Structures are given as C-alpha cells and as structure tokens.
C-alpha cells in the first residue's frame, strides 16, 4: 500500500517536472521567436505558456508579450485584451496601459480607450504619444464630417491575404504594381511575423474592357525566393522601380533594405541595393521625387524622434548623400511610414502618433512660404479607425488607390480606389418685377475671374440656371428694357460642398417712369 502511494507520488512529481520543463522550453522558444520578429508564432507560444502558468506576475509578463505580438501584427482587439491582463496582474511595464489605450482606440472602443489614456498620463504626463492619442479620441467624438471622397474596395486586385502599397507605372495609370501576401504556391514560405505568406510584388493592367486583369507575381529577379519584397515606388518616367527587401534568418532579425531595378524593353533588370547610411537596421519604404533627385525613405537610424522616421537623401555624383530627417512636424515618437511624393511635390505619409482616427492615418504635407511643413489629416473616409496607408495618385487628379485594414478583425489589408468628385456649382433663380410678374426679354450677363463671359436670355417663365466653376469670383448683371439694372457679386472659392447659388431678382422701373 505504502509503495503504491509512493509510486503515485513519484509519477505526479515526474509529470509536474515534465510539464515544468516543457513550459520553460516553450517560453524560451517564445522569447526567441519574439526577438527575431516571428510574432505570430511567439503569440501562440506565449498563449500556451500563459494557460499553464499559476504565478500572477509571470502571467502578467506573458500577457504583455502577447499584447506586443498582437499589436505588431495588427490585431487590436486581441492586443487590448492581452494588455488588460498584464495591467490587471500588475506587470511593471508602464507601456502596457498605453498600448492598451492605443489598441482600444484602434478597435473603435473610445469609451475604454479614454480612461486608459488618462490613467497612463497621470503616471507619465509628458508622453506625447498618449497626449495625441487622447486628443485623437476627443476629435473622433466630435463626429467629424467625412470629406467628399468616394472609395471602393478593388475586389479584382484583392485576395484573402494582405494586399497593399500600390504604385502606378507610367502616366496612363492602367498598370499598377503592389505588395501581396497571398499564398498561391505550396513552396511559398509562411511569414512568421504576420502568419500570412511572405510579401511579393504583383502587377495588374487594365484590359480592353476597362477591367483590372488577374494579378500576376513578378518572376525572379524582382521577387527573390524566400524573401519579403514590397512597398514599391516608381520614378515619374516609369523606368525605375524602387522597393523594400527583407531577408529572413531563423537566428536573428535581418532588418530591411531598399533595392532598385531599371526597366528596359519592357523588362525589369536585376535589382541593386540602394546604399544610404550604415547605422540603421531599417531602410525601407522608398519614394522617389518627380525629378528623380531626392529619395524619401523610412529608417530607425540614430538622430530621429523615436520609432520609425521619414528621412530623405539627395543624389550627387558619388551616389546618395547623407540622410536628412524631415523634422518634428512630420516625425513623432511613434512611427511615420509609407511616404509618397506627388507630382506637385506634396508629401503623403502614414503615422500612428499624429492626431488621427486610429491605427495608421494618411497625412498630407507641404512646405509653406516660410519653409515650414504644414501637415493635415486627410480625414474620413480615406482614414478610419484601422490602418490606412500606402496611397498613390493618378497625377494631378484627386484619384488613385490606397491600402486599408478596415473591416478586418485579422488585420488583413486591402486595396481601395478613391476619387474626389468635382464640385458642382450652379447659379439659378427667377427674374420678376415687384408685382411678381415675369419680366419679358430680360437677360443675365455673367462674368467670371477665370475669363468667363456669358449672356443668358431669360425664357418666358422668368427662370434661369447656369453651371459655375470652382474657385472663381463672379459678378452678374440682370437687365431688361424699361427696368433698372441689378448687379450681384459672389464667389465659389472656399466652398467644399456642392452648392446652388440662388438669386431671385426683382427688377424695378425708373422712378420717372413709375410717376408717369
């Protein structure tokens, strides 16, 4: 009997020891995966370790790292839940509460985000990220009016995996290159950071029917085997491709580099590394200026403002010059990424710390007469509580494609088209006398600051209607035989919505004629 009991005890102890050893091994693998950036794998390992752990402090630690993994892989709801557990178990990492607030905001749960921001700011009042996060919540609560952009998901280009960062080739805008994590072949390695396929460059063209063709992956050498390639950008002449390449190593993080390929005879050549600086882990997200002489990019190099910053380098005879940070108006203690330079020199980029709607928002920036950056949020519906980034315009038109993870609990990115419809302005009204009678043979002469000169003969019903142009000053004269002229001034400048300018004119006869 005694021996039987002893044997049972030994079996239990042995099982506990085995579980303990297995748990320690799992945690060790989780930490290793986290260190080299395999966040999807690390999250699963931390989750298993958490379920078998009894110590509250250790459960808080695992929860924190789970939150980090979910946050980095764009799963805000899961991240918020994990961070809340870390806070509840009093894990001594202040960032846990901050990132919990950020995740709640990104998940659209402002009622939970605001008190967490406030609690965090009581402990760390000088944290600019939290200040701007709280300000963002206040802005969203004001129910900001959406701008007039019309957006549509590009079903033909998207897959069930992430598709993002479009770039138009040439000025016909019927050829687009973009990044995709779709897994079409069994040989394609799974990305342990995102849990999707590795990123590759795909292209699509508009066919004779005006429809995007099925996306095709570039062959080697553009897409290298077992390497992440993405975030393309094309020179204004359509002949130089720049993009980001991330190599993979099971033992250490490899960072990112920019490569470039020249197009000749319809083919893209062998990619070459763009050498910019030596002291950074990340050199990514290239954006070439219209003249080809300035390269904007993202880096974590020293001398920045925290996180990932946007830098620029100017071309010289010896290659690309010393990187220059774009400054505090653009960069923050958070992440600024995915720069894009429009044909007029306007900079577009995404930030998770500038005041916005949640996640990454797209911002517009230009240099004013005093040489200072003026930055503005593009607003809804371009931006949402999810990640919005990687915008590309069709030249000077307010039209193009951008990327967004809106509507996806798994953080999947999709491509969306956008267009800003032209504003519609009209001038209309009636011309009558003080007895409310139609004035016969009356006319309107319209003059615009854009050079418009137009005479409109008023029909028998006394009504008139004419189309107007935006950003134009107008004056119109109403006249009829036997009546005094009427003159009206107005402008369409500054108008942000469609508008009918209605002027019901009452013409009067001269005083002498009235007496007669």
Buried (B, 14 or more C-beta within 10 A) or exposed (E): EEEEEEEEEEEEEEEEEEEEEEBEEBBEBBBBBBEBBBBBBBBBBBBBBBEEBEEEEBBBBBBBBBBBBBBBBBBBBBBBBBBBBBBEBEBEBEBBBBBBBBBBBBBBBBEBBBEBBEBBBEEBEEBBBBBBBBEBBEBBEEEEEEBBBEBEBBEEBBBEBBBBBBBBBEEEBBBBBBBBBBBBEEEBEBBBBBBBBBBBBBBBBBEEEEEBBEBEBBEEEBBBEEBBBBBBBBBBEBBBBBBBBBEBEEEEBBBBBBBBBBBEEEEBBEBEEBEBBEEBEBBBBBBBBBEEEBBBBBBBBEEBBBBBBBBBBEBEEEEBBEBEBBEEEBBBBBBBBBBBBBEEEEBBBBBBBBBBBBBBBBBBBBEEEEEEBEBEBBBBBBBBBBBBBBBBBBBEEEBBBBBBBBEBEBBBBBBBBBBEEEBEBEBEBBBBBEEEEBBEEBBBBBBBBEEEEEEBEBEEEBBBEBEBBBEBEBBBBBBBEEBEEBEBEBBBEEBEEEBEBEBEBBBEBEEEEEEE
